[in-house]
Amino acid sequence: MQRNDGQERNEPATQKRLDDARKEGRIPRSRELNSFAMLLAASAGLLWLGQDLSRALLDVLRRGLQLDRAQAFSVTAPGESLLHALYASLAAMAPLLLLLCAVALLAPLFVGGWSFSTKACAFKANRLNPVQGLGRIFSAHGAGELAKALLKLALTGAATLWLLWHYAAPILGLGHEPVESAVAHTVQLMAWSLFTVSATLCVVTAADIPLQLWQHAKQLKMTRQEVRDELKQTDGNPEVRGRIRAVQREMARRRMMTEVPKADVIITNPTHYAVALRYDQGRMRAPSVVAKGRGPVAEKIRALGAESGVALLSAPPLARALYYSTELNQEIPAGLYHAVAQVLAYVYQLRKAAREGAVREAAAPDFADMPIPDELRRDAGED
């Protein structure tokens, strides 16, 4: 299927297009399913209510044909008798009519679900265009409808011929039965005949339901340009979204940088990664990451830390493990407690030496060989 601009409709309909089509009343419907359900319900209703219905209608007919002398010369009697017969007939057929109404409302729900749209009832001038009407008739859809009609004709015709052959003797024997018995027998024959004919339509119905679903999905297919245009309308322009995300990242980075001066130590790679840790023994269960970054961001963290007097320590394995295992403002994993404890202990020694005015600083441990668990280790070649 192509548009006038040459683009093919190969993309499945988006949820928005499906919702818009439902609002316009464009939903998959199987008329064959509705017809099959109505005929089946009518035959079941006659089999269930046929005896009572035949007796009630026969009673109405008998009362209508009985006139006494007063009714014969009354001007209003014929009208009253007709109204009485009408009310009695409707009361007798009410259960069957209610059953058919219920089936007519419930059957469409199996294909397409419930939908009420005033747009589907709106006047459309193109429906009166004879050229478009002929186009719909002599189209693939029209050919499909013709094939279904011929198939229904063949099935119902074969079923009717079989019924006439099978019920020939009972039908001819109705004339020899009493009126009450003949009417009841006639209703029973009609019910079974209707059931047999309607049962043959299950073949057409089983083929029509997937066909209607496929045709509906095909009609709502979209081109790639239509999908892109719809995404722009619903989610906004991709360039605008990208700009918003960039601004959000910049704002988050600025908030992160404000936490760097409050850190206890910045662990570096020493050039590629930088992770700032803070630990308040009175309020924290474990040290947490207040800032982290790689590349230019790591360089800014180091520069800001050096400017603020935060201790910078080079521990490549620990820096990589912290960067990949811990998010911002989260506590470090338990597997890194021992390694981070060694770093913080050394930092506290440096602070104590600075307060006491010591000439020689505490000896730095070997941070290149830290106790990092295998599940948290991230080698340089995996960056």
N, C-alpha and C positions, 0 to 999 in steps of 0.2 A: 504494500500500500504506500502510495506516494502523495506528497502535497504538490501544489502548483509550482513551488519553488524547487522541486526535484528531490527534496529530502525524504527519505523513507521513514515510515513510522515503525521502527523496530524496538523502541523502548517500551517496556510495560508501563501501564498507567500508574502515576503516583497516587498516594493516599488522598491528596488534595483534589486531584482530578476525579477520583472515584466518589469523593464526598460531594463535589459540585454536580456530578452526573446524577447522583441520588437525589439531590435537591431539585433537579430539573425533571425528575421522574424517569430518568434513563437507567433502568435496572433490568437485569435479565429476567425474562418471564417466559414460561412455557405454556402456551395455550392448549397444547395437547394434554399436559398434565391436568389443567383445569377441567377440560372436557372429560377426560378419563375418570377423574375423581367425582364429577357430578353424575355421570352415567352409573358409576359403580354405587354411589350413595343412593341414587334413585331406585336401582334394582334391589339394594339391600332394604331400603325403606318399604318397598312394595312387598318383599318377602316377609318383613316383620309386621307391617301394619295393613297388609293387603286385605285380610279377612274382615277386619273391623271397618276398613275404608269401603269395601264393596257393600257391606251391609248398610252402612250409613248412607251411601249414595243411592242405593236401591230404595231405601226408605224415603229419601227426598223425592225420588222419581215417583214412587207410589203415591205420596201425599200430593204431589203436583198434579197428578192425573185424576184425583178424586175431587169432584166438585158437588156440593149439595145445592139445593134449589135456591137458597138465600144467596150463595156466592155467585150463582149463575146470573142473577139479575142485579148484582151490586156493581157500582161503577168502580169502587176502590178495591174490591176483592182481588182482581187479577194482579194489581201492583203489589198488594200486601202479600199475596201468595208467592209472587216472584222474589220479593225481598226475603221472605222467610226461607225460601229454597236456597237463595244465595248465601245467607248467613249460616244455614245448616251445612251447606257444602264447604264453606270456608272453615267452619269449625271441625268438620271431619278431616279435611286435608291439612289442617294447621300443623300437626306433628311432622308430616312429610315435608311441608314447605319450610318449617324451621330447620329440619335436618339439612335440606338443600342449601339454605342460606348460610348455615354454619360451615358447611363444606366449601361453599363459594368463597367465604372469607379466609378459611384456614389453608386451603390448597395452595394459593400463591406464596404462602410463607416458606414453603419448602425450597423455592428457587427465588433468590433475591431478597427474601425477607419482607417485612412490612414497610411500606412507604406511602406517604400521602403528599402530593405536590400539586399546587394550583397551577404551576407552570405547564404541567403536562396537559391541562385542560384549556390552556390559553389558545386563542385563535392564531393560526399561522397561515399566511396567505399562500406560502409555497405548497401547502397541501392541496390547494385547488388548481395547481399548475398541471395541465394535462401532460405536458412534456415530461416533467419529473415523475408523474404517475406512471407513464409508459416505461420510463427508465427503470422504475422499481419493479415493474412487472417482468420486463425482459432483462433481468439481471441474474446474478448467481443466487441471490436471495430468493427471487421469484422462481427460479428453476428448482431450488430446494423445496419451496412450499408446494410446487406442482408435484414433485416426486412424493412428498408426504401425502398429498391429497389422493394421488393414484394408489399409493400403498394402503391408505385407509379404505378406499373404495374396494380394493381387491379383498382385503381382510374381512370387512363387514359384509361384502357381497357373498363371500364363501361361507361366512357364518350364517347368513340369512338362508342360503340355499340348504345348508345342513339342518337348520331349525325347521324349515318347511318340510323336509323329508322326514325328520325325526318325529315331529309333532303333527304330522298330517292326520293320523287317525284320531288323536284327541281333539284336534280343531274341528274335524267333520262331525265328531260325536257331540259337540256342544249343543247342537240343535235338538237333540233328543233328551237333554237333561232338563230338570225343573229350572225355573228362572233363577232362584236363589243359588242353587248349586252351579248353574252355568256361569253366572256372574263371578262367583268366587273362583271357579276353575279358570275363567278367562284372565282374571287378575294374576293368578299364580303362573299361568303360561306366559303372560306379558313380562312378569318379573324375571323368570328364568331366561326368557329370550333376550331381555335387555341385559341381564348379567353376562350371558354368553357373548353377545355382540360387543359389550364394553370391555370384556376380558381380552378380546383380540387386539384392542387398542394399546395394551401394555407394551407391545413391541414398538409401536410408533413413539410412545411416551418415553421408553427407555433410550431410544435413539435421539429424541428431540431435546432432552434436558442437557446432556453434555454439549450438543450442538449450539444451543442458545447461550450457554456459558462461554463457549469458545468465540462465538460471534460477538458477544458483548465485550469480551476482553480485546478482541481484534479492533472493534470500532473505537475503543478508548485508547489505543496505543498512541504513543507520542514520538516526535522526533527528538533528537538530542538537543536541538536548539530550544524546543519547547520546555524540556526538562531544565535546561540552564536558566531560561527566563523565569520559570516558576520558582526555582531555588532563589533567584535574586529577589523575587517578590516576597517570598516567605521568610527567608533567612537574611536578606540583605545582600548587597554587592560583596563578592569575595574580597575585593581590595579594601573595602571599608571594614569588613570583619578582620582582615589581616592587620589593618592599622589599629583597630581597637585592641586586638591581642597584643600587639607590640607596645602600645601605651600601658596596658595592664602589666606586662612583664617589666617595663621600666619602672612603674610605680612600686611593684613588689621588690625590685632590686634596690630602689632607694630606701624602702622600709628596712630591708635587710642590712644595708650599709649603716643605718643608724644604730644597729645592735653590735657592730664590730667593736667600737670602743669599750663596750661593757663586757667583752669576752675575757676569759682568763688566759687563753692561749690560742694561737693560730698555727695549725699543723699544715705544713706545705710539702710539695712533691720533690724539689723545692720550687719549680717554675710553672708546672702545668696545673696543679691543683692547690686549693687553699680551703681549709675547713676551720671555722672559728668555733671554739667550745666554751661553754660557760657552765660553772657548777657552783651552786649555793647549797652547802651541806645541810643547812637548816630547813630549806624549803624544797629541795629536789631529791628524788630518789637516786638519780644518776645524772651524769653530765648530759647536756643537750646541745644540739647543733643550732647556733644562732645565725650563721652565715656560711655559705659555701659557693664555690664557683671554680671554673676552669678557664684557662686562657686569659683574655683581657679582664674578665671579672675577678679571677684569682689575683691578678696583678693589682687591681684596685683594692682588694681586701688586704693584701700584704702592705700596700702603701699606707692605707688608712690605719692599719694596726700599728705599723712602725711609728706613724705620726702620733698615735694615741698612747704609745708606750706599752702595747700589748706584746707579750713574749711570742717570738716566732721561732718555731722549731721545725727542722727538716726531718720528716719521717715518711718517706715515700710509700711503703706498704700500708701504713696506718692511714695516711691521707687518702689513698685510693679506696681503701675499705670503708672509711667513714663517708666519703663522697657518694658511693654507690649504694650503701646500705641504709642510710639515714636521711630522712627528709628534714626540711627546715622546721625548727621548733619541736623536734622529736628527740626523745632520749636515745642514746646510743644503744645498740644491741648488747645483750649480756656477754656475748663472745668477745667483745672488745673492752670489757671492764678492766682486765689486767693490764693491757697495753696502755690505755688512757690513764690508768692510775699511776703508772711509771712516769708518764709525761707530766701529770699534775704534781706529783711529788717533787720532780725536778724543778718545776716552776715555783712551787712554794719555797723550795730551798733558795732559789734565786731571790725571791722577795725578802726572805729572812736575812739573807746576806746583805741585801741592799739597805734594809732598815738598820742593821747593826754596823754598817759601814765597813764590812769586811773587804780586805784588799784582794783576796783571792776568791773567785767564785767557786761554787760546788762543781765537782767533776761531772760532765755530761755523760749519761749512759749511751750505749750504742743503739741509736734509734733505727738504724738500717735493718736490724734483725729483731723485729718485734714479734711477740707471740700472737699471730693472727690465725684464727681458725681457717681451715681449708674452704668452708662454705662461704666465708666472708672475704677471702683473699681475692684480689683482682690484680693480675700481673700487668706490667706495662704494655705488653703486646696485645692485650684485650681492650685497650682504651678505644 
